[in-house]
């Protein structure tokens, strides 16, 4: 099972990144091959259908890698910080470069971190986007707040709350089960064999 995990934070080693890393570890424990695509490290430009902004080779490589990894994935997880009650602009830019072809009938997990208190608003907005891209947003989602994390001496964050750890376990189990029992995969296989 291949999973693409997109982190949409503009900050290096953010709380969202730490949450994504924890989810990644749980998925790998379930036997998944997880690719973490951090938009801080691999910037994606505003969508420009003329292609003028894709002259920068590094940007072109990032866009092509994102599309390829999304195409190959059996499931996609999208992580975002809460920016003004919604998901981040850099995540929106990245999603603009993808199409229904990458999401159609794939399980999609949604995770988010907010500074002061947990909020599901960004996840609600992403559910609408996933529905329009024909992805299957799984019912369990994860919303954290900064207080749910501890900090190591080196400055990196880690999940420090048991109910969040349990929720991540339920979340990853739900994604794994949906990938293994995705009825759409059977329909696509039947169409190919016709």
N, C-alpha and C positions, 0 to 999 in steps of 0.2 A: 504494500500500500504506500503510495507516494502522496505526501502532503506538502503543499506550499503554504508557508506562514509569512504573511506580509505584515511588517511593522511600519505603521504610518506616523511615527514621531519624528519631529525635527530636532530632537535632542539626543545626543549620544548617551548610551547607557541609561535610558529613561526608565521610569516605572513601567511603562508599556513594554519596553524591551525586556525587562526582568520578568514580567508576567508571561510574555511570549516564550522566553527561555524555559520557564517552569512548565508551560503547556507542552513545549517541544520535548522536554524530558519525559513527561507522562506518555506522550504519543510514541516515543522511541521505546519506552518500556512495553508498549502494546505491539511492538514489532514494526512500527511505521518508519519509513525513510523520509525524514523531514528536511526541507530546504527552507532556511530562514532568509527572507529577502527584506533587509532593513533599508528603508528609504532614506535614512540619514547617510548611510554608507554608499548607496546606489541611487543617486538622485534621478528623477524622471521629470522631463520638462512639461510645460503646458502642452496640451494636445494642439498640434499645428498640422492640419491636413495637407498643407502645401509642402511640408517636409523641410522647411528652411532651417529649423532648429536642430535637425538631426545631423548636421555636418560635424558636430563634435563627436569624435569616434567613441569616447567613453560613454557619452549619453546614449548613442546609438546601441552600443553593446548592452547597456543597462535595460533599455526598452526591449530589445530582442530577447534578452535573458528572461525578463519578467514574462513576456508573452509565451516563450517556450516552456518555462517552468509551470505556468498556469495551464497550458495545453496538456502537459504530461501528467499533471496532478490528478489523483483520484478524489481529493478533497482540498479545499482551500480554507485557511483561517485568516481572518483579517483583524488586526489589532490597531487600535487608535487611542490617542489621548483625547480627553474631552476638551475641545476648543470651543468656547462660547456656546456650549450646549449642543454641539454637533461633532462630527468627525473632522479630522485635519484636512487642510487644503492640499498638502502633498499627497495624501492618500487619494483624494478626489482626482488629482492629476494622474496618478498611477492607474486608477480604475478607468479613467477616460481612454487609456491606451488599450484596454481589454474589451472584449466583446462577448456576446452570448456564446460564441464558440468555445470560450474557455470555461464558462460557468454552467452551461446547459445540463441540468439535472445532477449536478455534483453537490454533495454535502458542503455547506459553508458554515464555519464556526465564527462567532463574533465575540471579540474581547475588547475591553476598554478600561482605562484608568482615569480617574478624576482626582484633582488635587484635594479639595476640602472634604467632600462627601461623595459617596457612590452615586452615580447617575447612569441611567440606561438610555438617556436621550440619544447619544451618538449611535447606540446599537439599534434603536428604533429606526433612525434615519437610514442606517445601512441595510436593515431588513427590506425597506422599500426598494433600495438599489438592487439588492440581490434578487428580489422578486422580478424586477424588470429585466435582469440579466439571465433569468430562468434558473438561477441557483436555488438550492434547497437549504435555506437558513435553518439550522437545527434549533429545536426549542430551548435547550439549555444554553445560556450565554453567561459570560463572566464579566462582572463589573467590580472593579476594585477602587480603593482610594489610597492616597499616599500612606495613611496610617496602617494599612494592611502589610506594609513592607518593613523589614529590618534593613540595616546597612552594614556592610562588612568594613573592615579597617581600610581596605583598598578603595572604598567608595561605591561599590556596586550594590544594587538592591537585591533582596530576595523576599519571597512570600513568607510571612511570619504569622499567619492566621489560619487555624485549623479548618474553619468552615469554608474558606476560599480553597484550601487544598482539596477538600472533599468535593467541592463544586467542580474543580478542574478535573478530578477523577471521573465524575459523572459526565462531564462535557466530552472528554476524550473517549470514554466508552461509547457514548452516543454517536460520535463521528465514526468510530471504528465499526460499530454495528451497521450503521447506514451504508458505509462503503461496501462492507461484505454482503449486505442484503439489498443492494440498490436495484430495484426492479427495472430501472431505465437501462442498465447495462445489458440485461437479458433481451430487452426489446431491440436495442441497437445491434446486438449479435444476431438476432433473428433476421433483421433487415439486411445485414451483410450476407447472410447465408441464402437469401432468396434469390 
